[in-house]
């Protein structure tokens, strides 16, 4: 029974910490664009139906990930 006296405040403190972490993540914009990265993976930069401004933005935002052939 004595362990409950330490578990209840500990869980309240941990829950409050998670709420603070969630508010911090929302304010930093972590949940602004949930579908954008998934859609950008599927888009082809050379697609003729893709508007020109999207092609430029995708090339600018693209990161170079080294392949096995890159040295």
ChimeraX attribute file (.defattr): number of C-alpha atoms within 10 A of each C-alpha:
attribute: neighborCount
match mode: 1-to-1
recipient: residues
	/A:1	5
	/A:2	6
	/A:3	7
	/A:4	9
	/A:5	9
	/A:6	10
	/A:7	11
	/A:8	11
	/A:9	11
	/A:10	12
	/A:11	11
	/A:12	11
	/A:13	12
	/A:14	12
	/A:15	12
	/A:16	12
	/A:17	12
	/A:18	12
	/A:19	12
	/A:20	12
	/A:21	12
	/A:22	13
	/A:23	11
	/A:24	12
	/A:25	12
	/A:26	12
	/A:27	11
	/A:28	10
	/A:29	9
	/A:30	11
	/A:31	10
	/A:32	10
	/A:33	9
	/A:34	9
	/A:35	9
	/A:36	9
	/A:37	9
	/A:38	10
	/A:39	9
	/A:40	12
	/A:41	8
	/A:42	8
	/A:43	13
	/A:44	12
	/A:45	17
	/A:46	9
	/A:47	10
	/A:48	9
	/A:49	8
	/A:50	12
	/A:51	10
	/A:52	13
	/A:53	8
	/A:54	12
	/A:55	17
	/A:56	12
	/A:57	11
	/A:58	15
	/A:59	10
	/A:60	9
	/A:61	9
	/A:62	10
	/A:63	8
	/A:64	6
	/A:65	7
	/A:66	8
	/A:67	7
	/A:68	6
	/A:69	5
	/A:70	6
	/A:71	5
